[in-house]
């Protein structure tokens, strides 16, 4: 089992690129990682550490590849009290529901008993043309919290 399971929700690929960079940085620090693009709940361990990286599209919506996992967790309400997670959102601050997808995921995981590690990172694409840049800074402090 991986030390950190990275779960991405992506429409145009930004979240996948960010997750790939974060996985690389975690591996350089000695963690094992598994990168999953829109997995199903039965593919995931409900104990351990997840790092959810998702973009937001539409009116604060989850990307199509992450929506089924969200729906499954919302419907089944599994006990996630043995799960710790990190949360990274990518969005555009000009929209009312800036980083709405990660906000929804964050609230759902917490409601099921999971514990978020550290602060959530909300990346504004208007401020950071390359979303990997703020993510690379964020992961440096986050990885010390999971060690």
N, C-alpha and C positions, 0 to 999 in steps of 0.2 A: 504494500500500500504506500502511496506517495505521502510525503510529509505535508505537501500542500497540493490540493486539487484546484486548478484554475478553471473556472466556468465562464464562458463568454457568451454574450448576447450581442450580435453584430448584424447590421444591415449592409453597410458598405465596406466593412473590414477594419475600421479603426480600432475597435475593441479587441479584435484578434491580434493586431499588431502590438497593441499595448500589452496584452496578456503574454505574448511571446517574449517580449522584452523582460517583463516581470519574472517569467519562468526562468529565463537565462540568468537574471541577477540573483534569484533565489538559489539556483543550482551552483553559481559561483560561490555562494555563501555556505554551500554544503548541504542544502536541502534537496530532497528528491521532489520532482513535480510531475503532475499529470495534467495535460491541457485538454479540456473537453469543450466542444462547440455545441451548446444546446443539448446537454444530456437529458436522459430520463431519470427520475428519482431512483429507480431500481438499479441504476448503474453507479450510484453514488453511495459512499459510506456516510452514514448520518452521525458519525463520530469523527474526530480529527479536525482538520483545518481546510476550509474552502477560501478561495479568493475569487469573488465575483466581479467581473469586469464587463460592463455593458454600456452601450450607447442608448440614447433615447431617440425615438422618432415619433412623428405625428404629434398628438396632444399628450405628451408625456408617456407614450406607449413603450412597452417592451418590444424588442426586435422579435420577428417571427420565430427565430430559432430558440429563443429563451422562454417565450410565452407558454409552451406546453409544460415545462418544468414548473414555472410559477403556478399554473393552473392545478397541477398535480399536488403540489405542496399545499396550496390553498384548500383544495378539496379534502385531502387526506389528513391534514394537520398532524404530521408525524412528530414524535418527541425528538426534538433536536437539541436537547439539553447537553448532549455530549459533543456538540459541534461548536467550534470557534470559527469566525470568518472575518475576512476583510472585504471592503466594498470600494470599488472604483467606478465612477460614472463619467460618461462623456456626453456633453450636451452643448447647447447654444443658449447663453444667458438672455438673448432677445426673446425667447419663448417663455410664456407664463409658467410652464411646468418644466423648468430647467432641471435636467438630470432626474426627471420623473421616474424613469425605469429603475434606476438604482435605489431611489427613494422607496418605491413600492417593494422591491426585493428585500431591502434592508428591514423595513417594517414587518414584512411577512416572516422572515427568518427569526427576528427577535420575538415575534408573537408565538412562534413555535418553540421557543426556549433557547435558541442559539445565542451565543454571546459574541458581539462584535469586538474585534481586537483593534484598538486605536481609533483614530478619526477616519471618517469616510473621506475619500478624495473625489471631489467634483471638478472635472476638467472642463473649462469653457473653451471651445474651439475658436472663438473670436479672439481670445487672449493668448492661446497656445496653438499656433498653426500645426505644430507637431506634438500631438498629445502624449507621445512617449516621453517628452522632456520633463513635465511635472511628475509623471508616474515614476520616472527613474529617481527623482529626488525623494518622493514619498516612500518608495520601497526600502530605502536605506534605513529609515526609522522603523518602518513596520516590521521588517525582518528581525529586528532586535526584540520586538515584543513577542514574537512567536518562538524564539529560541529557547 
